[in-house]
Amino acid sequence: MKRLLIQIVSRYLGDETPKVVPERPKKKYKKSGLTQDQAHTIRQKIKKAFDEDRLYRNNELGLDDLANHIQHNRYKVSQVINTYFSKNFYSFLNDYRIKEAKYLLENNPQLSVKAIMYEVGFNSKNSFYSSFKKITGLSPNDYRSIVAYEYDVQMA
């Protein structure tokens, strides 16, 4: 708001080059009360929930479900994901789902792409394809074809 007012006043007074007021950095979680120890514990529990419990396979998983699973406050869980994994919850979730989908596409050629989509926790073909392409740069079918071709070339 302050920047806007300075620009308006500068134009009104005829100053062609208004002063630029630098924005102050904002501390997003300044008042959250999350300690380093809590953050470390929550981070470990999130990793366990995803790596060992494979919670991401639940197609109805939300931030509240994850927070309940690891028995921590949803706001602190969100803060840890945003801060320590540099992603929002759904980007973090989709990364795990696509990682598993890539593994299944490589190692289970008998499974259809649609079966894999449901297996890793997606409900929608559009959501799966767009997430897969965003992360890998390829469609699931193209990814499977490239992996199969590379395997054939190595075996020859």
NULUMMAR-57753 format. One line per field, with one value per residue (C-alpha): x, y, z; residue in three letters; residue number from 0. Coordinates in nm, 2 decimals. Example, Ala and Ser with C-alpha at 12.3 -4.5 7.8 and 13.67 -1.06 7.14 Angstrom:
# residues 2
u	c(1.23	1.37)
v	c(-0.45	-0.11)
w	c(0.78	0.71)
res	c(ALA	SER)
n	c(0	1)
//
This chain:
# residues 156
u	c(0.00	0.28	0.44	0.12	0.08	0.43	0.37	0.05	0.20	0.51	0.29	0.08	0.39	0.53	0.83	0.90	1.10	0.93	1.13	1.13	1.05	1.20	0.97	1.06	1.11	0.82	0.85	0.57	0.59	0.72	0.45	0.40	0.59	0.75	1.09	1.38	1.33	0.96	1.03	1.29	1.05	0.76	0.99	1.10	0.74	0.63	0.92	0.82	0.45	0.54	0.85	0.74	0.37	0.32	0.04	0.04	-0.14	-0.46	-0.66	-0.84	-0.53	-0.53	-0.32	-0.56	-0.52	-0.14	-0.15	-0.38	-0.16	0.16	-0.04	0.07	-0.10	-0.19	-0.04	0.29	0.29	0.22	0.49	0.75	0.65	0.67	1.00	1.20	1.08	1.03	0.69	0.33	0.14	0.00	0.33	0.50	0.22	0.23	0.61	0.58	0.29	0.48	0.80	0.60	0.43	0.76	0.88	0.56	0.58	0.94	0.90	0.54	0.47	0.16	-0.01	-0.20	-0.13	-0.48	-0.42	-0.10	-0.28	-0.52	-0.25	-0.04	-0.34	-0.47	-0.85	-0.83	-0.66	-0.61	-0.46	-0.23	-0.11	-0.06	0.14	0.34	0.42	0.51	0.76	0.91	0.84	0.68	0.34	0.33	0.30	0.60	0.80	0.72	0.82	1.15	1.24	1.15	1.36	1.66	1.62	1.61	1.92	2.11	2.02	2.13)
v	c(0.00	0.23	0.17	0.25	0.58	0.69	0.62	0.82	1.11	1.10	1.12	1.39	1.60	1.53	1.32	1.09	0.85	0.76	0.63	0.25	0.14	-0.20	-0.46	-0.59	-0.96	-1.14	-1.41	-1.65	-1.86	-1.60	-1.68	-2.05	-2.16	-2.46	-2.55	-2.71	-3.03	-3.04	-2.97	-3.25	-3.50	-3.40	-3.43	-3.78	-3.89	-3.75	-3.94	-4.26	-4.21	-4.18	-4.41	-4.70	-4.67	-4.55	-4.33	-4.15	-4.45	-4.34	-4.16	-3.95	-3.84	-3.48	-3.27	-3.34	-3.72	-3.70	-3.48	-3.73	-4.02	-3.87	-3.71	-3.35	-3.02	-2.98	-2.63	-2.74	-3.04	-2.80	-2.56	-2.85	-2.96	-2.61	-2.53	-2.85	-3.01	-2.67	-2.79	-2.76	-3.06	-3.16	-3.12	-3.33	-3.60	-3.61	-3.64	-3.96	-4.09	-4.03	-4.19	-4.50	-4.48	-4.47	-4.77	-4.97	-4.86	-4.98	-5.31	-5.42	-5.41	-5.62	-5.35	-5.09	-4.72	-4.68	-4.96	-4.80	-4.46	-4.61	-4.81	-4.50	-4.30	-4.09	-4.07	-3.88	-3.97	-3.60	-3.53	-3.83	-3.74	-3.38	-3.45	-3.72	-3.49	-3.20	-3.41	-3.63	-3.43	-3.73	-3.90	-4.23	-4.43	-4.25	-4.30	-4.68	-4.70	-4.52	-4.74	-5.05	-4.93	-4.86	-5.21	-5.37	-5.18	-5.29	-5.65	-5.65)
w	c(0.00	0.09	-0.25	-0.43	-0.24	-0.32	-0.69	-0.69	-0.51	-0.74	-1.05	-0.90	-0.82	-1.17	-1.06	-1.35	-1.15	-0.83	-0.54	-0.50	-0.15	-0.09	0.06	0.40	0.41	0.58	0.83	0.73	1.04	1.28	1.55	1.49	1.80	1.62	1.77	1.59	1.79	1.70	1.34	1.33	1.49	1.26	0.96	1.06	1.12	0.78	0.61	0.79	0.70	0.33	0.30	0.52	0.57	0.21	0.32	-0.02	-0.17	0.00	-0.27	-0.02	0.18	0.29	0.52	0.81	0.76	0.76	1.07	1.25	1.14	1.28	1.58	1.53	1.47	1.10	1.09	1.21	0.97	0.69	0.81	0.81	0.46	0.33	0.51	0.51	0.19	0.00	-0.13	-0.05	0.08	-0.26	-0.45	-0.18	-0.21	-0.59	-0.59	-0.39	-0.60	-0.93	-0.79	-0.72	-1.06	-1.23	-1.04	-1.13	-1.50	-1.52	-1.33	-1.40	-1.78	-1.73	-1.53	-1.73	-1.68	-1.54	-1.28	-1.18	-1.15	-0.90	-0.72	-0.64	-0.51	-0.80	-0.87	-1.20	-1.52	-1.60	-1.26	-1.29	-1.65	-1.57	-1.25	-1.43	-1.72	-1.49	-1.29	-1.57	-1.88	-2.04	-2.04	-1.85	-2.18	-2.33	-2.01	-2.02	-2.38	-2.33	-2.03	-2.23	-2.52	-2.30	-2.14	-2.49	-2.60	-2.29	-2.34	-2.71)
res	c(MET	LYS	ARG	LEU	LEU	ILE	GLN	ILE	VAL	SER	ARG	TYR	LEU	GLY	ASP	GLU	THR	PRO	LYS	VAL	VAL	PRO	GLU	ARG	PRO	LYS	LYS	LYS	TYR	LYS	LYS	SER	GLY	LEU	THR	GLN	ASP	GLN	ALA	HIS	THR	ILE	ARG	GLN	LYS	ILE	LYS	LYS	ALA	PHE	ASP	GLU	ASP	ARG	LEU	TYR	ARG	ASN	ASN	GLU	LEU	GLY	LEU	ASP	ASP	LEU	ALA	ASN	HIS	ILE	GLN	HIS	ASN	ARG	TYR	LYS	VAL	SER	GLN	VAL	ILE	ASN	THR	TYR	PHE	SER	LYS	ASN	PHE	TYR	SER	PHE	LEU	ASN	ASP	TYR	ARG	ILE	LYS	GLU	ALA	LYS	TYR	LEU	LEU	GLU	ASN	ASN	PRO	GLN	LEU	SER	VAL	LYS	ALA	ILE	MET	TYR	GLU	VAL	GLY	PHE	ASN	SER	LYS	ASN	SER	PHE	TYR	SER	SER	PHE	LYS	LYS	ILE	THR	GLY	LEU	SER	PRO	ASN	ASP	TYR	ARG	SER	ILE	VAL	ALA	TYR	GLU	TYR	ASP	VAL	GLN	MET	ALA)
n	c(0	1	2	3	4	5	6	7	8	9	10	11	12	13	14	15	16	17	18	19	20	21	22	23	24	25	26	27	28	29	30	31	32	33	34	35	36	37	38	39	40	41	42	43	44	45	46	47	48	49	50	51	52	53	54	55	56	57	58	59	60	61	62	63	64	65	66	67	68	69	70	71	72	73	74	75	76	77	78	79	80	81	82	83	84	85	86	87	88	89	90	91	92	93	94	95	96	97	98	99	100	101	102	103	104	105	106	107	108	109	110	111	112	113	114	115	116	117	118	119	120	121	122	123	124	125	126	127	128	129	130	131	132	133	134	135	136	137	138	139	140	141	142	143	144	145	146	147	148	149	150	151	152	153	154	155)
//
